[in-house]
Structure formats: C-alpha cells, structure tokens
Amino acid sequence: MSVVLNKPSSLLHEIQIEKVGEWNLFKFSESLQLRMEELLEKKKADQLALEEIGELEAIGELDRIFTHVNAMMAAQNVNQ
C-alpha cells in the first residue's frame, strides 16, 4: 500500500511572517505547529496512521524550506 504525500504548498495558508527582533521571519501558525508536534509524538509512539505519514512529510518539507529561507535572510541581514 502506498501513502499519498500531501503537497507542502497546500499548507502555505498556515505560514505567517513574524517580527523577531529586527527580522521578519516565516513561521508556522500556532495550529500547524501544534499539529506537527502531535504527529511527531504519534510517530515516536509508532501510532501514525497511513494518511498522517504523508501529512507529517509535507509539514516537515515545508519546515525545512522555511528554515533554509529564514537562515538565508538572517545571513544577508548580518552581512549588511
């Protein structure tokens, strides 16, 4: 049985820009952050349903993308 990967782009409405110090950073909405934490806990307990595996993968991919973008923006701000 294969698991359908949710598209990370389907979660873009859950992304916010938040002022942190002098910088504007991309952050997950509170509800998406809580959902990611819930799914990670279920994964640790080996209790993820098949559809949740795809959901966690999509959230994780989006997390990696925005972590990278935020790091690039922070490095650019430091160099200015």
mmCIF file of the N, C-alpha and C atoms, coordinates in Angstrom:
data_MODEL
# 
_entry.id   MODEL 
# 
loop_
_atom_site.group_PDB 
_atom_site.id 
_atom_site.type_symbol 
_atom_site.label_atom_id 
_atom_site.label_alt_id 
_atom_site.label_comp_id 
_atom_site.label_asym_id 
_atom_site.label_entity_id 
_atom_site.label_seq_id 
_atom_site.pdbx_PDB_ins_code 
_atom_site.Cartn_x 
_atom_site.Cartn_y 
_atom_site.Cartn_z 
_atom_site.occupancy 
_atom_site.B_iso_or_equiv 
_atom_site.pdbx_formal_charge 
_atom_site.auth_seq_id 
_atom_site.auth_comp_id 
_atom_site.auth_asym_id 
_atom_site.auth_atom_id 
_atom_site.pdbx_PDB_model_num 
ATOM 1   N N  . MET A 1 1  ? 0.856  -1.183 0.000  1.00 0.00 ? 1  MET A N  1 
ATOM 2   C CA . MET A 1 1  ? 0.000  0.000  0.000  1.00 0.00 ? 1  MET A CA 1 
ATOM 3   C C  . MET A 1 1  ? 0.895  1.237  0.000  1.00 0.00 ? 1  MET A C  1 
ATOM 4   N N  . SER A 1 2  ? 0.603  2.183  -0.855 1.00 0.00 ? 2  SER A N  1 
ATOM 5   C CA . SER A 1 2  ? 1.415  3.393  -0.911 1.00 0.00 ? 2  SER A CA 1 
ATOM 6   C C  . SER A 1 2  ? 0.703  4.543  -0.209 1.00 0.00 ? 2  SER A C  1 
ATOM 7   N N  . VAL A 1 3  ? 1.514  5.444  0.300  1.00 0.00 ? 3  VAL A N  1 
ATOM 8   C CA . VAL A 1 3  ? 0.986  6.610  1.006  1.00 0.00 ? 3  VAL A CA 1 
ATOM 9   C C  . VAL A 1 3  ? 1.078  7.807  0.080  1.00 0.00 ? 3  VAL A C  1 
ATOM 10  N N  . VAL A 1 4  ? 0.002  8.559  -0.044 1.00 0.00 ? 4  VAL A N  1 
ATOM 11  C CA . VAL A 1 4  ? -0.009 9.756  -0.879 1.00 0.00 ? 4  VAL A CA 1 
ATOM 12  C C  . VAL A 1 4  ? 0.595  10.905 -0.078 1.00 0.00 ? 4  VAL A C  1 
ATOM 13  N N  . LEU A 1 5  ? 1.617  11.519 -0.643 1.00 0.00 ? 5  LEU A N  1 
ATOM 14  C CA . LEU A 1 5  ? 2.259  12.652 0.020  1.00 0.00 ? 5  LEU A CA 1 
ATOM 15  C C  . LEU A 1 5  ? 1.439  13.909 -0.220 1.00 0.00 ? 5  LEU A C  1 
ATOM 16  N N  . ASN A 1 6  ? 1.040  14.553 0.856  1.00 0.00 ? 6  ASN A N  1 
ATOM 17  C CA . ASN A 1 6  ? 0.352  15.837 0.726  1.00 0.00 ? 6  ASN A CA 1 
ATOM 18  C C  . ASN A 1 6  ? 1.342  16.844 0.161  1.00 0.00 ? 6  ASN A C  1 
ATOM 19  N N  . LYS A 1 7  ? 0.840  17.760 -0.607 1.00 0.00 ? 7  LYS A N  1 
ATOM 20  C CA . LYS A 1 7  ? 1.702  18.788 -1.177 1.00 0.00 ? 7  LYS A CA 1 
ATOM 21  C C  . LYS A 1 7  ? 1.984  19.838 -0.109 1.00 0.00 ? 7  LYS A C  1 
ATOM 22  N N  . PRO A 1 8  ? 3.276  20.154 0.107  1.00 0.00 ? 8  PRO A N  1 
ATOM 23  C CA . PRO A 1 8  ? 3.590  21.224 1.068  1.00 0.00 ? 8  PRO A CA 1 
ATOM 24  C C  . PRO A 1 8  ? 2.903  22.538 0.710  1.00 0.00 ? 8  PRO A C  1 
ATOM 25  N N  . SER A 1 9  ? 2.717  22.797 -0.582 1.00 0.00 ? 9  SER A N  1 
ATOM 26  C CA . SER A 1 9  ? 2.073  24.050 -0.993 1.00 0.00 ? 9  SER A CA 1 
ATOM 27  C C  . SER A 1 9  ? 0.634  24.155 -0.491 1.00 0.00 ? 9  SER A C  1 
ATOM 28  N N  . SER A 1 10 ? 0.012  23.024 -0.171 1.00 0.00 ? 10 SER A N  1 
ATOM 29  C CA . SER A 1 10 ? -1.353 23.071 0.353  1.00 0.00 ? 10 SER A CA 1 
ATOM 30  C C  . SER A 1 10 ? -1.408 23.646 1.767  1.00 0.00 ? 10 SER A C  1 
ATOM 31  N N  . LEU A 1 11 ? -0.240 23.801 2.388  1.00 0.00 ? 11 LEU A N  1 
ATOM 32  C CA . LEU A 1 11 ? -0.161 24.324 3.752  1.00 0.00 ? 11 LEU A CA 1 
ATOM 33  C C  . LEU A 1 11 ? 0.279  25.789 3.811  1.00 0.00 ? 11 LEU A C  1 
ATOM 34  N N  . LEU A 1 12 ? 0.483  26.416 2.659  1.00 0.00 ? 12 LEU A N  1 
ATOM 35  C CA . LEU A 1 12 ? 1.002  27.787 2.653  1.00 0.00 ? 12 LEU A CA 1 
ATOM 36  C C  . LEU A 1 12 ? 0.118  28.766 3.417  1.00 0.00 ? 12 LEU A C  1 
ATOM 37  N N  . HIS A 1 13 ? -1.172 28.506 3.476  1.00 0.00 ? 13 HIS A N  1 
ATOM 38  C CA . HIS A 1 13 ? -2.076 29.395 4.224  1.00 0.00 ? 13 HIS A CA 1 
ATOM 39  C C  . HIS A 1 13 ? -1.783 29.359 5.728  1.00 0.00 ? 13 HIS A C  1 
ATOM 40  N N  . GLU A 1 14 ? -0.989 28.381 6.165  1.00 0.00 ? 14 GLU A N  1 
ATOM 41  C CA . GLU A 1 14 ? -0.630 28.239 7.580  1.00 0.00 ? 14 GLU A CA 1 
ATOM 42  C C  . GLU A 1 14 ? 0.703  28.913 7.908  1.00 0.00 ? 14 GLU A C  1 
ATOM 43  N N  . ILE A 1 15 ? 1.264  29.665 6.963  1.00 0.00 ? 15 ILE A N  1 
ATOM 44  C CA . ILE A 1 15 ? 2.549  30.340 7.171  1.00 0.00 ? 15 ILE A CA 1 
ATOM 45  C C  . ILE A 1 15 ? 2.289  31.806 7.476  1.00 0.00 ? 15 ILE A C  1 
ATOM 46  N N  . GLN A 1 16 ? 3.013  32.296 8.477  1.00 0.00 ? 16 GLN A N  1 
ATOM 47  C CA . GLN A 1 16 ? 2.885  33.694 8.880  1.00 0.00 ? 16 GLN A CA 1 
ATOM 48  C C  . GLN A 1 16 ? 4.261  34.340 8.831  1.00 0.00 ? 16 GLN A C  1 
ATOM 49  N N  . ILE A 1 17 ? 4.265  35.632 8.718  1.00 0.00 ? 17 ILE A N  1 
ATOM 50  C CA . ILE A 1 17 ? 5.515  36.384 8.859  1.00 0.00 ? 17 ILE A CA 1 
ATOM 51  C C  . ILE A 1 17 ? 5.467  37.038 10.226 1.00 0.00 ? 17 ILE A C  1 
ATOM 52  N N  . GLU A 1 18 ? 6.504  36.784 11.006 1.00 0.00 ? 18 GLU A N  1 
ATOM 53  C CA . GLU A 1 18 ? 6.548  37.292 12.376 1.00 0.00 ? 18 GLU A CA 1 
ATOM 54  C C  . GLU A 1 18 ? 7.824  38.096 12.583 1.00 0.00 ? 18 GLU A C  1 
ATOM 55  N N  . LYS A 1 19 ? 7.682  39.227 13.238 1.00 0.00 ? 19 LYS A N  1 
ATOM 56  C CA . LYS A 1 19 ? 8.832  40.076 13.562 1.00 0.00 ? 19 LYS A CA 1 
ATOM 57  C C  . LYS A 1 19 ? 9.543  39.469 14.768 1.00 0.00 ? 19 LYS A C  1 
ATOM 58  N N  . VAL A 1 20 ? 10.814 39.120 14.587 1.00 0.00 ? 20 VAL A N  1 
ATOM 59  C CA . VAL A 1 20 ? 11.638 38.573 15.662 1.00 0.00 ? 20 VAL A CA 1 
ATOM 60  C C  . VAL A 1 20 ? 12.872 39.459 15.745 1.00 0.00 ? 20 VAL A C  1 
ATOM 61  N N  . GLY A 1 21 ? 12.919 40.287 16.780 1.00 0.00 ? 21 GLY A N  1 
ATOM 62  C CA . GLY A 1 21 ? 13.999 41.268 16.854 1.00 0.00 ? 21 GLY A CA 1 
ATOM 63  C C  . GLY A 1 21 ? 13.867 42.241 15.704 1.00 0.00 ? 21 GLY A C  1 
ATOM 64  N N  . GLU A 1 22 ? 14.913 42.338 14.909 1.00 0.00 ? 22 GLU A N  1 
ATOM 65  C CA . GLU A 1 22 ? 14.904 43.238 13.757 1.00 0.00 ? 22 GLU A CA 1 
ATOM 66  C C  . GLU A 1 22 ? 14.436 42.549 12.483 1.00 0.00 ? 22 GLU A C  1 
ATOM 67  N N  . TRP A 1 23 ? 14.235 41.250 12.540 1.00 0.00 ? 23 TRP A N  1 
ATOM 68  C CA . TRP A 1 23 ? 13.983 40.473 11.336 1.00 0.00 ? 23 TRP A CA 1 
ATOM 69  C C  . TRP A 1 23 ? 12.531 40.028 11.226 1.00 0.00 ? 23 TRP A C  1 
ATOM 70  N N  . ASN A 1 24 ? 12.076 39.942 9.982  1.00 0.00 ? 24 ASN A N  1 
ATOM 71  C CA . ASN A 1 24 ? 10.792 39.320 9.674  1.00 0.00 ? 24 ASN A CA 1 
ATOM 72  C C  . ASN A 1 24 ? 11.087 37.891 9.238  1.00 0.00 ? 24 ASN A C  1 
ATOM 73  N N  . LEU A 1 25 ? 10.518 36.919 9.931  1.00 0.00 ? 25 LEU A N  1 
ATOM 74  C CA . LEU A 1 25 ? 10.774 35.513 9.645  1.00 0.00 ? 25 LEU A CA 1 
ATOM 75  C C  . LEU A 1 25 ? 9.483  34.779 9.320  1.00 0.00 ? 25 LEU A C  1 
ATOM 76  N N  . PHE A 1 26 ? 9.610  33.774 8.480  1.00 0.00 ? 26 PHE A N  1 
ATOM 77  C CA . PHE A 1 26 ? 8.484  32.895 8.192  1.00 0.00 ? 26 PHE A CA 1 
ATOM 78  C C  . PHE A 1 26 ? 8.326  31.923 9.345  1.00 0.00 ? 26 PHE A C  1 
ATOM 79  N N  . LYS A 1 27 ? 7.097  31.776 9.827  1.00 0.00 ? 27 LYS A N  1 
ATOM 80  C CA . LYS A 1 27 ? 6.807  30.861 10.929 1.00 0.00 ? 27 LYS A CA 1 
ATOM 81  C C  . LYS A 1 27 ? 5.501  30.134 10.643 1.00 0.00 ? 27 LYS A C  1 
ATOM 82  N N  . PHE A 1 28 ? 5.374  28.946 11.246 1.00 0.00 ? 28 PHE A N  1 
ATOM 83  C CA . PHE A 1 28 ? 4.121  28.206 11.165 1.00 0.00 ? 28 PHE A CA 1 
ATOM 84  C C  . PHE A 1 28 ? 3.085  28.888 12.050 1.00 0.00 ? 28 PHE A C  1 
ATOM 85  N N  . SER A 1 29 ? 1.824  28.793 11.643 1.00 0.00 ? 29 SER A N  1 
ATOM 86  C CA . SER A 1 29 ? 0.740  29.233 12.518 1.00 0.00 ? 29 SER A CA 1 
ATOM 87  C C  . SER A 1 29 ? 0.770  28.350 13.764 1.00 0.00 ? 29 SER A C  1 
ATOM 88  N N  . GLU A 1 30 ? 0.144  28.811 14.812 1.00 0.00 ? 30 GLU A N  1 
ATOM 89  C CA . GLU A 1 30 ? 0.114  28.027 16.047 1.00 0.00 ? 30 GLU A CA 1 
ATOM 90  C C  . GLU A 1 30 ? -0.541 26.664 15.811 1.00 0.00 ? 30 GLU A C  1 
ATOM 91  N N  . SER A 1 31 ? -1.615 26.648 15.009 1.00 0.00 ? 31 SER A N  1 
ATOM 92  C CA . SER A 1 31 ? -2.306 25.379 14.776 1.00 0.00 ? 31 SER A CA 1 
ATOM 93  C C  . SER A 1 31 ? -1.434 24.394 13.997 1.00 0.00 ? 31 SER A C  1 
ATOM 94  N N  . LEU A 1 32 ? -0.666 24.878 13.022 1.00 0.00 ? 32 LEU A N  1 
ATOM 95  C CA . LEU A 1 32 ? 0.208  23.976 12.269 1.00 0.00 ? 32 LEU A CA 1 
ATOM 96  C C  . LEU A 1 32 ? 1.368  23.493 13.135 1.00 0.00 ? 32 LEU A C  1 
ATOM 97  N N  . GLN A 1 33 ? 1.913  24.367 13.959 1.00 0.00 ? 33 GLN A N  1 
ATOM 98  C CA . GLN A 1 33 ? 2.986  23.973 14.869 1.00 0.00 ? 33 GLN A CA 1 
ATOM 99  C C  . GLN A 1 33 ? 2.505  22.884 15.832 1.00 0.00 ? 33 GLN A C  1 
ATOM 100 N N  . LEU A 1 34 ? 1.318  23.082 16.380 1.00 0.00 ? 34 LEU A N  1 
ATOM 101 C CA . LEU A 1 34 ? 0.753  22.074 17.290 1.00 0.00 ? 34 LEU A CA 1 
ATOM 102 C C  . LEU A 1 34 ? 0.485  20.755 16.577 1.00 0.00 ? 34 LEU A C  1 
ATOM 103 N N  . ARG A 1 35 ? 0.006  20.826 15.335 1.00 0.00 ? 35 ARG A N  1 
ATOM 104 C CA . ARG A 1 35 ? -0.257 19.603 14.571 1.00 0.00 ? 35 ARG A CA 1 
ATOM 105 C C  . ARG A 1 35 ? 1.046  18.849 14.298 1.00 0.00 ? 35 ARG A C  1 
ATOM 106 N N  . MET A 1 36 ? 2.100  19.590 13.942 1.00 0.00 ? 36 MET A N  1 
ATOM 107 C CA . MET A 1 36 ? 3.385  18.944 13.694 1.00 0.00 ? 36 MET A CA 1 
ATOM 108 C C  . MET A 1 36 ? 3.887  18.248 14.960 1.00 0.00 ? 36 MET A C  1 
ATOM 109 N N  . GLU A 1 37 ? 3.774  18.918 16.093 1.00 0.00 ? 37 GLU A N  1 
ATOM 110 C CA . GLU A 1 37 ? 4.210  18.323 17.357 1.00 0.00 ? 37 GLU A CA 1 
ATOM 111 C C  . GLU A 1 37 ? 3.386  17.081 17.697 1.00 0.00 ? 37 GLU A C  1 
ATOM 112 N N  . GLU A 1 38 ? 2.070  17.146 17.445 1.00 0.00 ? 38 GLU A N  1 
ATOM 113 C CA . GLU A 1 38 ? 1.195  15.999 17.693 1.00 0.00 ? 38 GLU A CA 1 
ATOM 114 C C  . GLU A 1 38 ? 1.606  14.802 16.820 1.00 0.00 ? 38 GLU A C  1 
ATOM 115 N N  . LEU A 1 39 ? 1.857  15.073 15.542 1.00 0.00 ? 39 LEU A N  1 
ATOM 116 C CA . LEU A 1 39 ? 2.253  14.000 14.640 1.00 0.00 ? 39 LEU A CA 1 
ATOM 117 C C  . LEU A 1 39 ? 3.610  13.421 15.011 1.00 0.00 ? 39 LEU A C  1 
ATOM 118 N N  . LEU A 1 40 ? 4.534  14.265 15.444 1.00 0.00 ? 40 LEU A N  1 
ATOM 119 C CA . LEU A 1 40 ? 5.846  13.776 15.860 1.00 0.00 ? 40 LEU A CA 1 
ATOM 120 C C  . LEU A 1 40 ? 5.739  12.877 17.096 1.00 0.00 ? 40 LEU A C  1 
ATOM 121 N N  . GLU A 1 41 ? 4.870  13.249 18.019 1.00 0.00 ? 41 GLU A N  1 
ATOM 122 C CA . GLU A 1 41 ? 4.656  12.417 19.205 1.00 0.00 ? 41 GLU A CA 1 
ATOM 123 C C  . GLU A 1 41 ? 4.058  11.062 18.820 1.00 0.00 ? 41 GLU A C  1 
ATOM 124 N N  . LYS A 1 42 ? 3.096  11.090 17.890 1.00 0.00 ? 42 LYS A N  1 
ATOM 125 C CA . LYS A 1 42 ? 2.496  9.844  17.430 1.00 0.00 ? 42 LYS A CA 1 
ATOM 126 C C  . LYS A 1 42 ? 3.530  8.979  16.708 1.00 0.00 ? 42 LYS A C  1 
ATOM 127 N N  . LYS A 1 43 ? 4.423  9.633  15.965 1.00 0.00 ? 43 LYS A N  1 
ATOM 128 C CA . LYS A 1 43 ? 5.475  8.883  15.268 1.00 0.00 ? 43 LYS A CA 1 
ATOM 129 C C  . LYS A 1 43 ? 6.406  8.214  16.271 1.00 0.00 ? 43 LYS A C  1 
ATOM 130 N N  . LYS A 1 44 ? 6.792  8.947  17.314 1.00 0.00 ? 44 LYS A N  1 
ATOM 131 C CA . LYS A 1 44 ? 7.659  8.374  18.349 1.00 0.00 ? 44 LYS A CA 1 
ATOM 132 C C  . LYS A 1 44 ? 7.009  7.164  19.003 1.00 0.00 ? 44 LYS A C  1 
ATOM 133 N N  . ALA A 1 45 ? 5.694  7.226  19.162 1.00 0.00 ? 45 ALA A N  1 
ATOM 134 C CA . ALA A 1 45 ? 4.951  6.128  19.789 1.00 0.00 ? 45 ALA A CA 1 
ATOM 135 C C  . ALA A 1 45 ? 4.550  5.057  18.762 1.00 0.00 ? 45 ALA A C  1 
ATOM 136 N N  . ASP A 1 46 ? 4.993  5.234  17.510 1.00 0.00 ? 46 ASP A N  1 
ATOM 137 C CA . ASP A 1 46 ? 4.673  4.310  16.428 1.00 0.00 ? 46 ASP A CA 1 
ATOM 138 C C  . ASP A 1 46 ? 3.154  4.145  16.278 1.00 0.00 ? 46 ASP A C  1 
ATOM 139 N N  . GLN A 1 47 ? 2.443  5.298  16.299 1.00 0.00 ? 47 GLN A N  1 
ATOM 140 C CA . GLN A 1 47 ? 0.985  5.281  16.204 1.00 0.00 ? 47 GLN A CA 1 
ATOM 141 C C  . GLN A 1 47 ? 0.449  6.136  15.051 1.00 0.00 ? 47 GLN A C  1 
ATOM 142 N N  . LEU A 1 48 ? 1.299  6.457  14.072 1.00 0.00 ? 48 LEU A N  1 
ATOM 143 C CA . LEU A 1 48 ? 0.839  7.254  12.934 1.00 0.00 ? 48 LEU A CA 1 
ATOM 144 C C  . LEU A 1 48 ? -0.034 6.418  12.012 1.00 0.00 ? 48 LEU A C  1 
ATOM 145 N N  . ALA A 1 49 ? -1.167 6.986  11.628 1.00 0.00 ? 49 ALA A N  1 
ATOM 146 C CA . ALA A 1 49 ? -1.999 6.366  10.600 1.00 0.00 ? 49 ALA A CA 1 
ATOM 147 C C  . ALA A 1 49 ? -1.346 6.625  9.244  1.00 0.00 ? 49 ALA A C  1 
ATOM 148 N N  . LEU A 1 50 ? -1.687 5.834  8.249  1.00 0.00 ? 50 LEU A N  1 
ATOM 149 C CA . LEU A 1 50 ? -1.070 5.980  6.934  1.00 0.00 ? 50 LEU A CA 1 
ATOM 150 C C  . LEU A 1 50 ? -1.218 7.387  6.360  1.00 0.00 ? 50 LEU A C  1 
ATOM 151 N N  . GLU A 1 51 ? -2.407 7.972  6.480  1.00 0.00 ? 51 GLU A N  1 
ATOM 152 C CA . GLU A 1 51 ? -2.604 9.320  5.929  1.00 0.00 ? 51 GLU A CA 1 
ATOM 153 C C  . GLU A 1 51 ? -1.804 10.369 6.708  1.00 0.00 ? 51 GLU A C  1 
ATOM 154 N N  . GLU A 1 52 ? -1.514 10.096 7.963  1.00 0.00 ? 52 GLU A N  1 
ATOM 155 C CA . GLU A 1 52 ? -0.733 11.035 8.775  1.00 0.00 ? 52 GLU A CA 1 
ATOM 156 C C  . GLU A 1 52 ? 0.748  11.016 8.394  1.00 0.00 ? 52 GLU A C  1 
ATOM 157 N N  . ILE A 1 53 ? 1.218  9.916  7.847  1.00 0.00 ? 53 ILE A N  1 
ATOM 158 C CA . ILE A 1 53 ? 2.616  9.846  7.398  1.00 0.00 ? 53 ILE A CA 1 
ATOM 159 C C  . ILE A 1 53 ? 2.855  10.883 6.309  1.00 0.00 ? 53 ILE A C  1 
ATOM 160 N N  . GLY A 1 54 ? 1.960  10.937 5.329  1.00 0.00 ? 54 GLY A N  1 
ATOM 161 C CA . GLY A 1 54 ? 2.071  11.930 4.253  1.00 0.00 ? 54 GLY A CA 1 
ATOM 162 C C  . GLY A 1 54 ? 1.941  13.347 4.762  1.00 0.00 ? 54 GLY A C  1 
ATOM 163 N N  . GLU A 1 55 ? 1.047  13.536 5.710  1.00 0.00 ? 55 GLU A N  1 
ATOM 164 C CA . GLU A 1 55 ? 0.851  14.867 6.293  1.00 0.00 ? 55 GLU A CA 1 
ATOM 165 C C  . GLU A 1 55 ? 2.121  15.327 7.014  1.00 0.00 ? 55 GLU A C  1 
ATOM 166 N N  . LEU A 1 56 ? 2.722  14.446 7.799  1.00 0.00 ? 56 LEU A N  1 
ATOM 167 C CA . LEU A 1 56 ? 3.946  14.788 8.520  1.00 0.00 ? 56 LEU A CA 1 
ATOM 168 C C  . LEU A 1 56 ? 5.095  15.061 7.553  1.00 0.00 ? 56 LEU A C  1 
ATOM 169 N N  . GLU A 1 57 ? 5.180  14.285 6.480  1.00 0.00 ? 57 GLU A N  1 
ATOM 170 C CA . GLU A 1 57 ? 6.227  14.511 5.479  1.00 0.00 ? 57 GLU A CA 1 
ATOM 171 C C  . GLU A 1 57 ? 6.072  15.875 4.816  1.00 0.00 ? 57 GLU A C  1 
ATOM 172 N N  . ALA A 1 58 ? 4.843  16.264 4.509  1.00 0.00 ? 58 ALA A N  1 
ATOM 173 C CA . ALA A 1 58 ? 4.587  17.564 3.882  1.00 0.00 ? 58 ALA A CA 1 
ATOM 174 C C  . ALA A 1 58 ? 4.936  18.707 4.833  1.00 0.00 ? 58 ALA A C  1 
ATOM 175 N N  . ILE A 1 59 ? 4.539  18.579 6.084  1.00 0.00 ? 59 ILE A N  1 
ATOM 176 C CA . ILE A 1 59 ? 4.855  19.615 7.074  1.00 0.00 ? 59 ILE A CA 1 
ATOM 177 C C  . ILE A 1 59 ? 6.364  19.692 7.273  1.00 0.00 ? 59 ILE A C  1 
ATOM 178 N N  . GLY A 1 60 ? 7.019  18.547 7.341  1.00 0.00 ? 60 GLY A N  1 
ATOM 179 C CA . GLY A 1 60 ? 8.473  18.518 7.504  1.00 0.00 ? 60 GLY A CA 1 
ATOM 180 C C  . GLY A 1 60 ? 9.198  19.164 6.346  1.00 0.00 ? 60 GLY A C  1 
ATOM 181 N N  . GLU A 1 61 ? 8.727  18.914 5.125  1.00 0.00 ? 61 GLU A N  1 
ATOM 182 C CA . GLU A 1 61 ? 9.336  19.533 3.942  1.00 0.00 ? 61 GLU A CA 1 
ATOM 183 C C  . GLU A 1 61 ? 9.181  21.048 4.003  1.00 0.00 ? 61 GLU A C  1 
ATOM 184 N N  . LEU A 1 62 ? 8.006  21.512 4.350  1.00 0.00 ? 62 LEU A N  1 
ATOM 185 C CA . LEU A 1 62 ? 7.768  22.950 4.469  1.00 0.00 ? 62 LEU A CA 1 
ATOM 186 C C  . LEU A 1 62 ? 8.639  23.543 5.570  1.00 0.00 ? 62 LEU A C  1 
ATOM 187 N N  . ASP A 1 63 ? 8.794  22.845 6.659  1.00 0.00 ? 63 ASP A N  1 
ATOM 188 C CA . ASP A 1 63 ? 9.648  23.300 7.761  1.00 0.00 ? 63 ASP A CA 1 
ATOM 189 C C  . ASP A 1 63 ? 11.093 23.459 7.288  1.00 0.00 ? 63 ASP A C  1 
ATOM 190 N N  . ARG A 1 64 ? 11.598 22.485 6.532  1.00 0.00 ? 64 ARG A N  1 
ATOM 191 C CA . ARG A 1 64 ? 12.974 22.564 6.028  1.00 0.00 ? 64 ARG A CA 1 
ATOM 192 C C  . ARG A 1 64 ? 13.140 23.739 5.070  1.00 0.00 ? 64 ARG A C  1 
ATOM 193 N N  . ILE A 1 65 ? 12.149 23.952 4.208  1.00 0.00 ? 65 ILE A N  1 
ATOM 194 C CA . ILE A 1 65 ? 12.218 25.066 3.250  1.00 0.00 ? 65 ILE A CA 1 
ATOM 195 C C  . ILE A 1 65 ? 12.283 26.397 3.983  1.00 0.00 ? 65 ILE A C  1 
ATOM 196 N N  . PHE A 1 66 ? 11.373 26.612 4.926  1.00 0.00 ? 66 PHE A N  1 
ATOM 197 C CA . PHE A 1 66 ? 11.330 27.906 5.594  1.00 0.00 ? 66 PHE A CA 1 
ATOM 198 C C  . PHE A 1 66 ? 12.489 28.096 6.575  1.00 0.00 ? 66 PHE A C  1 
ATOM 199 N N  . THR A 1 67 ? 13.002 27.033 7.137  1.00 0.00 ? 67 THR A N  1 
ATOM 200 C CA . THR A 1 67 ? 14.207 27.143 7.962  1.00 0.00 ? 67 THR A CA 1 
ATOM 201 C C  . THR A 1 67 ? 15.370 27.625 7.099  1.00 0.00 ? 67 THR A C  1 
ATOM 202 N N  . HIS A 1 68 ? 15.484 27.069 5.908  1.00 0.00 ? 68 HIS A N  1 
ATOM 203 C CA . HIS A 1 68 ? 16.550 27.478 4.988  1.00 0.00 ? 68 HIS A CA 1 
ATOM 204 C C  . HIS A 1 68 ? 16.378 28.933 4.545  1.00 0.00 ? 68 HIS A C  1 
ATOM 205 N N  . VAL A 1 69 ? 15.171 29.305 4.161  1.00 0.00 ? 69 VAL A N  1 
ATOM 206 C CA . VAL A 1 69 ? 14.908 30.684 3.726  1.00 0.00 ? 69 VAL A CA 1 
ATOM 207 C C  . VAL A 1 69 ? 15.194 31.662 4.865  1.00 0.00 ? 69 VAL A C  1 
ATOM 208 N N  . ASN A 1 70 ? 14.733 31.342 6.079  1.00 0.00 ? 70 ASN A N  1 
ATOM 209 C CA . ASN A 1 70 ? 14.983 32.221 7.225  1.00 0.00 ? 70 ASN A CA 1 
ATOM 210 C C  . ASN A 1 70 ? 16.476 32.353 7.498  1.00 0.00 ? 70 ASN A C  1 
ATOM 211 N N  . ALA A 1 71 ? 17.227 31.259 7.375  1.00 0.00 ? 71 ALA A N  1 
ATOM 212 C CA . ALA A 1 71 ? 18.673 31.299 7.597  1.00 0.00 ? 71 ALA A CA 1 
ATOM 213 C C  . ALA A 1 71 ? 19.355 32.173 6.542  1.00 0.00 ? 71 ALA A C  1 
ATOM 214 N N  . MET A 1 72 ? 18.911 32.068 5.297  1.00 0.00 ? 72 MET A N  1 
ATOM 215 C CA . MET A 1 72 ? 19.486 32.911 4.239  1.00 0.00 ? 72 MET A CA 1 
ATOM 216 C C  . MET A 1 72 ? 19.192 34.382 4.502  1.00 0.00 ? 72 MET A C  1 
ATOM 217 N N  . MET A 1 73 ? 17.986 34.690 4.923  1.00 0.00 ? 73 MET A N  1 
ATOM 218 C CA . MET A 1 73 ? 17.626 36.093 5.205  1.00 0.00 ? 73 MET A CA 1 
ATOM 219 C C  . MET A 1 73 ? 18.418 36.610 6.407  1.00 0.00 ? 73 MET A C  1 
ATOM 220 N N  . ALA A 1 74 ? 18.595 35.784 7.428  1.00 0.00 ? 74 ALA A N  1 
ATOM 221 C CA . ALA A 1 74 ? 19.367 36.206 8.598  1.00 0.00 ? 74 ALA A CA 1 
ATOM 222 C C  . ALA A 1 74 ? 20.805 36.453 8.212  1.00 0.00 ? 74 ALA A C  1 
ATOM 223 N N  . ALA A 1 75 ? 21.390 35.588 7.399  1.00 0.00 ? 75 ALA A N  1 
ATOM 224 C CA . ALA A 1 75 ? 22.786 35.769 6.974  1.00 0.00 ? 75 ALA A CA 1 
ATOM 225 C C  . ALA A 1 75 ? 22.929 37.041 6.151  1.00 0.00 ? 75 ALA A C  1 
ATOM 226 N N  . GLN A 1 76 ? 21.964 37.316 5.312  1.00 0.00 ? 76 GLN A N  1 
ATOM 227 C CA . GLN A 1 76 ? 22.012 38.533 4.497  1.00 0.00 ? 76 GLN A CA 1 
ATOM 228 C C  . GLN A 1 76 ? 21.925 39.769 5.396  1.00 0.00 ? 76 GLN A C  1 
ATOM 229 N N  . ASN A 1 77 ? 21.052 39.732 6.407  1.00 0.00 ? 77 ASN A N  1 
ATOM 230 C CA . ASN A 1 77 ? 20.904 40.865 7.323  1.00 0.00 ? 77 ASN A CA 1 
ATOM 231 C C  . ASN A 1 77 ? 22.181 41.100 8.126  1.00 0.00 ? 77 ASN A C  1 
ATOM 232 N N  . VAL A 1 78 ? 22.866 40.039 8.513  1.00 0.00 ? 78 VAL A N  1 
ATOM 233 C CA . VAL A 1 78 ? 24.114 40.155 9.279  1.00 0.00 ? 78 VAL A CA 1 
ATOM 234 C C  . VAL A 1 78 ? 25.197 40.791 8.424  1.00 0.00 ? 78 VAL A C  1 
ATOM 235 N N  . ASN A 1 79 ? 25.213 40.469 7.140  1.00 0.00 ? 79 ASN A N  1 
ATOM 236 C CA . ASN A 1 79 ? 26.253 40.963 6.248  1.00 0.00 ? 79 ASN A CA 1 
ATOM 237 C C  . ASN A 1 79 ? 26.009 42.394 5.783  1.00 0.00 ? 79 ASN A C  1 
ATOM 238 N N  . GLN A 1 80 ? 24.866 42.962 6.117  1.00 0.00 ? 80 GLN A N  1 
ATOM 239 C CA . GLN A 1 80 ? 24.574 44.331 5.674  1.00 0.00 ? 80 GLN A CA 1 
ATOM 240 C C  . GLN A 1 80 ? 25.043 45.348 6.674  1.00 0.00 ? 80 GLN A C  1 
# 
